[in-house]
């Protein structure tokens, strides 16, 4: 797994690269855990002032969790444990004590989109396409925390539009609705701008960065506080439709939904 997450620190700027371009940078559990390990204690990983997250190649930032890993699911507890495990990772990215920048080329979907949402700043190329297309792939749902992140950023109408239509938001629309602060013409320009932006932020007061990050996290998570979404996770992940969606995806065919 060592080469599936690349990590480097230079001049106080860390770069985490999802490195499975042959699989559109789909994430294995080990990849999630490595990202969390770095974000949990950046001081122990070269002591950077800023982290830039990106995907190898130009086709995808991250295409979500490697779906083959879902085949082991057999109970509601498996689904709940999965969502809890991934939320621990996403929450760790949000709680990272230093600023994080997502530099996005191509597809940013599913778990990759969750990682991007947890970053403080998102910049993208004109090829970026964002979404959670589970309504046409697996037939599962988002965690309450991820719904809250989308809700805080985009509002309920856009969340329902994006999830229910299962469409991928093109780059220009993404910038217009607040997903991205900047659009760049290509991957080289993206990474150059990410480096420039990281250097600017690295030169600013660390405690201001930390306080602002945590304030925004608390405000965002307030939307999910006290709300239990376990029933929604169980409804979707234990359904025949979820099994059908997974097998159809892996078999490269169209799923036949039954609503049960």
Secondary structure as UniProt FT lines:
FT   HELIX           2..4
FT   STRAND          5..10
FT   TURN            11..12
FT   STRAND          13..18
FT   HELIX           21..23
FT   TURN            24..25
FT   HELIX           29..40
FT   HELIX           42..44
FT   TURN            45..46
FT   STRAND          50..55
FT   STRAND          60..62
FT   HELIX           67..72
FT   HELIX           76..95
FT   STRAND          99..104
FT   STRAND          107..109
FT   HELIX           110..118
FT   STRAND          121..125
FT   TURN            126..127
FT   STRAND          129..131
FT   HELIX           133..135
FT   TURN            136..138
FT   HELIX           144..154
FT   HELIX           156..165
FT   STRAND          169..170
FT   HELIX           171..177
FT   STRAND          182..184
FT   HELIX           187..202
FT   HELIX           206..221
FT   TURN            222..226
FT   HELIX           230..237
FT   HELIX           240..250
FT   TURN            251..252
//
